[in-house]
Amino acid sequence: QVYLAESGGGSVQAGGSLTLLCVASGGRNNRHGMGWFRQAPGKEREGVAAIDKDGLTTYTDGMKGRFTISQAIAENRLYLQVNNLKPEDTAIYYCAVDRGCQLDPDDVDYWGQGTQVTVSS
């Protein structure tokens, strides 16, 4: 069992920045990739970014540039830096074990509880 705990969400104005943090515990395999997903009100959950054990990153089209994923494997920490936030970024952001870094919600092994990000114009 892997436990994922996100933090760092909040309410910000458009143009602001946030850094989301995910701390993993339990039986996480450090050889597996990790990812960030988000789900906006009334929409399906979508992938944002993923990172593998070697630090290779993958971003959903349109996400690269404002979103930056990083990790501290030894500390079991995953980060998502988001700059120039827009109202359409409003969503619950989830950390996940995405072993293959496919950014497909159906392939995720474990989910965190999510952290709310609200962007006002």
LOVEXSE-316496 format. One record per residue: residue number from 0; residue in one letter; x, y, z of N, C-alpha, C in turn. Coordinates in steps of 0.02 Angstrom, whole numbers, plus 32768, in hexadecimal, padded with zeros to 4 digits. Layout:
BEGIN
<atom NUM, "A", <X, Y, Z>, <X, Y, Z>, <X, Y, Z>>
...
! end
This chain:
BEGIN
<atom 0, "Q", <802A, 7FC5, 8000>, <8000, 8000, 8000>, <802C, 803E, 8000>>
<atom 1, "V", <801B, 806E, 7FD7>, <803F, 80AD, 7FD3>, <8010, 80E5, 7FE7>>
<atom 2, "Y", <8028, 8111, 8011>, <8001, 814A, 8027>, <801F, 818A, 800B>>
<atom 3, "L", <7FF4, 81B3, 7FEE>, <800B, 81F1, 7FCF>, <7FE5, 822B, 7FEF>>
<atom 4, "A", <800A, 825D, 8004>, <7FEB, 8297, 8025>, <8000, 82D7, 8002>>
<atom 5, "E", <7FD0, 82F9, 7FE4>, <7FDE, 8337, 7FC1>, <7FD3, 8373, 7FEE>>
<atom 6, "S", <7FF5, 83A8, 7FE0>, <7FEB, 83E7, 8002>, <8003, 841F, 7FD4>>
<atom 7, "G", <7FF5, 845D, 7FE8>, <800D, 8496, 7FC2>, <7FD9, 84B8, 7F98>>
<atom 8, "G", <7F9D, 849C, 7F94>, <7F69, 84BD, 7F6E>, <7F50, 84FB, 7F92>>
<atom 9, "G", <7F24, 851F, 7F71>, <7F08, 855B, 7F90>, <7EE4, 8585, 7F5D>>
<atom 10, "S", <7ED2, 85C1, 7F72>, <7EB0, 85F1, 7F47>, <7EE1, 8628, 7F33>>
<atom 11, "V", <7EEA, 8632, 7EF3>, <7F18, 8664, 7EDA>, <7EF7, 868B, 7EA3>>
<atom 12, "Q", <7F14, 86C5, 7E94>, <7EFC, 86ED, 7E5D>, <7F20, 86D7, 7E1D>>
<atom 13, "A", <7F00, 86E4, 7DE6>, <7F1E, 86D5, 7DA5>, <7F62, 86F6, 7DA0>>
<atom 14, "G", <7F91, 86D0, 7D85>, <7FD5, 86E9, 7D7F>, <8002, 86D3, 7DB8>>
<atom 15, "G", <7FE4, 86BA, 7DEC>, <800C, 86A3, 7E26>, <802B, 865F, 7E1B>>
<atom 16, "S", <804E, 8648, 7E4E>, <8071, 8608, 7E4B>, <8063, 85DF, 7E8A>>
<atom 17, "L", <8069, 859E, 7E82>, <8063, 8570, 7EBA>, <8094, 8538, 7EB1>>
<atom 18, "T", <80A9, 851A, 7EE8>, <80CF, 84DD, 7EE6>, <80AA, 84A8, 7F0E>>
<atom 19, "L", <8096, 8474, 7EED>, <8074, 843D, 7F0D>, <80A7, 8409, 7F22>>
<atom 20, "L", <8099, 83EA, 7F5B>, <80C5, 83B7, 7F76>, <809F, 8377, 7F82>>
<atom 21, "C", <80BE, 8340, 7F72>, <80A2, 82FE, 7F81>, <80D7, 82D6, 7FA7>>
<atom 22, "V", <80C3, 82BB, 7FE0>, <80F1, 8292, 8007>, <80D6, 824A, 8006>>
<atom 23, "A", <8101, 821C, 7FF1>, <80ED, 81D6, 7FEC>, <8107, 81AF, 8028>>
<atom 24, "S", <80DF, 817F, 803E>, <80F4, 8154, 8074>, <80D6, 810F, 8068>>
<atom 25, "G", <80EB, 80E0, 8092>, <80D4, 809B, 8089>, <8104, 8075, 805D>>
<atom 26, "G", <80E8, 804C, 8031>, <8112, 8020, 8009>, <8122, 8039, 7FC3>>
<atom 27, "R", <812E, 807A, 7FBD>, <813B, 8095, 7F7A>, <817B, 8079, 7F5C>>
<atom 28, "N", <8179, 8064, 7F1E>, <81B3, 804C, 7EF9>, <81D3, 8086, 7ED4>>
<atom 29, "N", <8210, 8098, 7EE6>, <8230, 80D2, 7EC9>, <8241, 80C9, 7E7F>>
<atom 30, "R", <8238, 808E, 7E65>, <8244, 8083, 7E1D>, <8207, 8098, 7DF3>>
<atom 31, "H", <81D0, 80A4, 7E14>, <8193, 80B7, 7DF0>, <818F, 8102, 7DE6>>
<atom 32, "G", <816F, 8115, 7DB0>, <8165, 815B, 7DA3>, <812E, 8178, 7DD0>>
<atom 33, "M", <812E, 81BA, 7DD3>, <80FB, 81DE, 7DFA>, <80DE, 8214, 7DCD>>
<atom 34, "G", <80A2, 8228, 7DDC>, <8082, 825A, 7DB2>, <8052, 8287, 7DD7>>
<atom 35, "W", <8042, 82BD, 7DB6>, <800E, 82EB, 7DCE>, <7FD5, 82EA, 7D9C>>
<atom 36, "F", <7F99, 82E8, 7DB7>, <7F5C, 82EB, 7D90>, <7F30, 8322, 7DAE>>
<atom 37, "R", <7EFD, 8335, 7D88>, <7ECF, 8366, 7DA3>, <7E89, 8358, 7D89>>
<atom 38, "Q", <7E59, 836F, 7DB0>, <7E13, 8367, 7D9C>, <7DEE, 83A7, 7DAB>>
<atom 39, "A", <7DD8, 83C7, 7D76>, <7DB1, 8405, 7D7C>, <7D67, 83F4, 7D85>>
<atom 40, "P", <7D41, 8421, 7DA1>, <7CF9, 8414, 7DAC>, <7CD7, 8402, 7D6B>>
<atom 41, "G", <7CB4, 83CA, 7D6C>, <7C8E, 83B5, 7D31>, <7CB7, 8396, 7CFA>>
<atom 42, "K", <7CF7, 838C, 7D06>, <7D23, 8370, 7CD2>, <7D43, 8330, 7CEA>>
<atom 43, "E", <7D5D, 830A, 7CBB>, <7D80, 82CD, 7CCC>, <7DC6, 82DC, 7CE7>>
<atom 44, "R", <7DDF, 82AD, 7D0D>, <7E23, 82B5, 7D27>, <7E54, 82AF, 7CED>>
<atom 45, "E", <7E86, 82DB, 7CED>, <7EB7, 82DB, 7CB6>, <7EFE, 82DD, 7CD2>>
<atom 46, "G", <7F2B, 82C2, 7CAC>, <7F71, 82C4, 7CBF>, <7F8F, 8309, 7CB5>>
<atom 47, "V", <7FBE, 831A, 7CDF>, <7FE1, 835A, 7CD9>, <802B, 834D, 7CC8>>
<atom 48, "A", <804D, 8328, 7CF4>, <8094, 831B, 7CEA>, <80A8, 82DC, 7D0F>>
<atom 49, "A", <80DB, 82BC, 7CF7>, <80F5, 8280, 7D17>, <8142, 8282, 7D15>>
<atom 50, "I", <815F, 825B, 7D43>, <81A8, 8258, 7D46>, <81BD, 8211, 7D58>>
<atom 51, "D", <81F0, 81F7, 7D37>, <8205, 81B3, 7D46>, <823F, 81B3, 7D77>>
<atom 52, "K", <8257, 8179, 7D87>, <828B, 8171, 7DBB>, <82CB, 8195, 7DA9>>
<atom 53, "D", <82D6, 819F, 7D69>, <8313, 81C0, 7D52>, <830A, 820B, 7D48>>
<atom 54, "G", <82CE, 8224, 7D57>, <82C2, 826B, 7D4F>, <82A8, 8280, 7D0B>>
<atom 55, "L", <829B, 8250, 7CE0>, <827F, 8260, 7C9E>, <8237, 8275, 7CA7>>
<atom 56, "T", <8225, 82AF, 7C8A>, <81E2, 82CA, 7C94>, <81B7, 82C4, 7C56>>
<atom 57, "T", <8177, 82C0, 7C61>, <8145, 82BE, 7C2C>, <810E, 82EF, 7C3F>>
<atom 58, "Y", <80F7, 8315, 7C0E>, <80C2, 8345, 7C19>, <808A, 833B, 7BE6>>
<atom 59, "T", <804D, 8345, 7BFD>, <8015, 8345, 7BCF>, <801D, 8382, 7BA2>>
<atom 60, "D", <8009, 837A, 7B64>, <800D, 83B2, 7B35>, <7FED, 83F0, 7B52>>
<atom 61, "G", <8011, 8427, 7B4E>, <7FF7, 8466, 7B67>, <8009, 8475, 7BAF>>
<atom 62, "M", <8023, 8442, 7BD2>, <8035, 844B, 7C18>, <807E, 8461, 7C21>>
<atom 63, "K", <80A9, 844C, 7BF3>, <80F0, 845D, 7BFA>, <80F9, 84A8, 7BF3>>
<atom 64, "G", <8123, 84C3, 7C1E>, <812F, 850B, 7C1D>, <8119, 852B, 7C5D>>
<atom 65, "R", <80D8, 8523, 7C6E>, <80C0, 853F, 7CAD>, <80C4, 850E, 7CE6>>
<atom 66, "F", <80C7, 84CD, 7CD6>, <80C9, 8499, 7D08>, <810E, 8479, 7D08>>
<atom 67, "T", <8129, 846E, 7D44>, <816A, 844D, 7D49>, <8166, 8419, 7D81>>
<atom 68, "I", <8172, 83DA, 7D6E>, <8171, 83A4, 7D9E>, <81B9, 8394, 7DB3>>
<atom 69, "S", <81C2, 8385, 7DF1>, <8205, 8372, 7E0B>, <81FC, 8344, 7E46>>
<atom 70, "Q", <8232, 8326, 7E5C>, <822D, 82F6, 7E93>, <826C, 82F6, 7EBD>>
<atom 71, "A", <8265, 82DF, 7EFA>, <829D, 82D0, 7F26>, <8292, 8288, 7F3C>>
<atom 72, "I", <82AD, 825A, 7F16>, <829E, 8213, 7F20>, <82B1, 81FC, 7F66>>
<atom 73, "A", <82EB, 8211, 7F7E>, <8302, 81FA, 7FBF>, <82D3, 8210, 7FF7>>
<atom 74, "E", <82AF, 8246, 7FEB>, <8281, 8260, 801D>, <8239, 824C, 800D>>
<atom 75, "N", <8230, 8225, 7FD7>, <81EC, 8211, 7FC2>, <81BF, 824D, 7FB6>>
<atom 76, "R", <81DA, 8281, 7F96>, <81B3, 82BE, 7F8A>, <81AE, 82CB, 7F3F>>
<atom 77, "L", <8173, 82E2, 7F2C>, <8164, 82F4, 7EE7>, <8149, 833B, 7EE8>>
<atom 78, "Y", <815F, 8363, 7EB8>, <814B, 83A9, 7EB6>, <812B, 83B9, 7E72>>
<atom 79, "L", <80FF, 83EB, 7E73>, <80E5, 8408, 7E35>, <80E5, 8453, 7E3E>>
<atom 80, "Q", <8110, 8474, 7E18>, <8113, 84BD, 7E18>, <80E5, 84D5, 7DE0>>
<atom 81, "V", <80B8, 8502, 7DF0>, <808B, 851D, 7DBE>, <8091, 8569, 7DBE>>
<atom 82, "N", <80A2, 8585, 7D85>, <80AB, 85CD, 7D7E>, <8075, 85E9, 7D52>>
<atom 83, "N", <806C, 862B, 7D57>, <803B, 864F, 7D2E>, <7FF8, 862B, 7D2E>>
<atom 84, "L", <7FDF, 861F, 7D6A>, <7FA0, 85FA, 7D70>, <7F66, 861E, 7D4E>>
<atom 85, "K", <7F3A, 85F7, 7D30>, <7EFF, 8610, 7D0D>, <7EC0, 85F4, 7D2E>>
<atom 86, "P", <7E88, 8617, 7D27>, <7E4A, 85FD, 7D44>, <7E3A, 85B6, 7D2E>>
<atom 87, "E", <7E4D, 85A4, 7CF1>, <7E3F, 8561, 7CD8>, <7E6B, 852C, 7CF8>>
<atom 88, "D", <7E9B, 8541, 7D20>, <7EC3, 8511, 7D46>, <7EA1, 84FC, 7D87>>
<atom 89, "T", <7E68, 851B, 7D96>, <7E43, 8509, 7DD2>, <7E2E, 84C0, 7DCF>>
<atom 90, "A", <7E43, 849A, 7E01>, <7E37, 8452, 7E01>, <7E50, 8435, 7E43>>
<atom 91, "I", <7E3F, 83F6, 7E4E>, <7E60, 83D0, 7E83>, <7E9C, 83AE, 7E63>>
<atom 92, "Y", <7ED5, 83B6, 7E81>, <7F13, 8399, 7E66>, <7F25, 835C, 7E90>>
<atom 93, "Y", <7F31, 8325, 7E6C>, <7F3F, 82E6, 7E8B>, <7F85, 82CE, 7E7B>>
<atom 94, "C", <7FA4, 82B2, 7EAE>, <7FE3, 828F, 7EA5>, <7FD4, 8245, 7E9A>>
<atom 95, "A", <7FFC, 8224, 7E73>, <7FED, 81DE, 7E63>, <802D, 81B7, 7E54>>
<atom 96, "V", <8029, 8176, 7E61>, <805E, 8149, 7E4A>, <804C, 8135, 7E03>>
<atom 97, "D", <8072, 814F, 7DD4>, <8067, 8143, 7D8D>, <80A5, 8120, 7D73>>
<atom 98, "R", <80A8, 80DF, 7D7F>, <80E7, 80BA, 7D76>, <8103, 80C2, 7D30>>
<atom 99, "G", <80D8, 80C6, 7CFE>, <80F0, 80CB, 7CBA>, <80F1, 8112, 7C9E>>
<atom 100, "C", <80DF, 8142, 7CC8>, <80DE, 8189, 7CB3>, <80B4, 8194, 7C75>>
<atom 101, "Q", <807D, 8172, 7C71>, <8051, 8178, 7C37>, <801E, 81AF, 7C3F>>
<atom 102, "L", <8016, 81CA, 7C7A>, <7FE6, 81FF, 7C88>, <7F9F, 81EB, 7C75>>
<atom 103, "D", <7F91, 81AB, 7C7D>, <7F4E, 8190, 7C71>, <7F30, 817F, 7CB5>>
<atom 104, "P", <7EFA, 81A0, 7CC9>, <7EDD, 8192, 7D0B>, <7ECA, 8149, 7D15>>
<atom 105, "D", <7EBB, 8126, 7CDF>, <7EA8, 80E0, 7CE6>, <7EE4, 80B3, 7CF7>>
<atom 106, "D", <7F20, 80CC, 7CEE>, <7F5C, 80A4, 7CFC>, <7F7C, 80B3, 7D3F>>
<atom 107, "V", <7F5E, 80E0, 7D64>, <7F7B, 80F4, 7DA5>, <7F70, 80BE, 7DD9>>
<atom 108, "D", <7FA5, 80B2, 7E00>, <7FA1, 807F, 7E34>, <7F85, 809B, 7E76>>
<atom 109, "Y", <7F9C, 80D6, 7E88>, <7F87, 80F4, 7EC7>, <7F7B, 813E, 7EBD>>
<atom 110, "W", <7F49, 8158, 7EE2>, <7F38, 819F, 7EE0>, <7F3F, 81BD, 7F25>>
<atom 111, "G", <7F50, 81FE, 7F26>, <7F4A, 8224, 7F63>, <7F04, 823F, 7F69>>
<atom 112, "Q", <7EF8, 8264, 7F9E>, <7EB4, 827E, 7FAA>, <7EA7, 82BE, 7F84>>
<atom 113, "G", <7EDC, 82DD, 7F6A>, <7ED4, 831A, 7F42>, <7EDB, 8359, 7F6B>>
<atom 114, "T", <7EED, 838E, 7F48>, <7EF2, 83D0, 7F66>, <7ED1, 8402, 7F37>>
<atom 115, "Q", <7EA7, 842D, 7F52>, <7E7F, 845B, 7F29>, <7EA8, 8498, 7F15>>
<atom 116, "V", <7EA6, 84A8, 7ED6>, <7EC4, 84E6, 7EBC>, <7E8C, 850F, 7E9D>>
<atom 117, "T", <7E84, 854C, 7EB4>, <7E50, 8578, 7E9A>, <7E71, 85B8, 7E83>>
<atom 118, "V", <7E65, 85C9, 7E44>, <7E84, 8605, 7E26>, <7E4D, 8636, 7E14>>
<atom 119, "S", <7E52, 8671, 7E2E>, <7E21, 86A5, 7E20>, <7E3C, 86D7, 7DEE>>
<atom 120, "S", <7E0F, 86F2, 7DC7>, <7E25, 8722, 7D93>, <7E27, 8769, 7DAF>>
! end
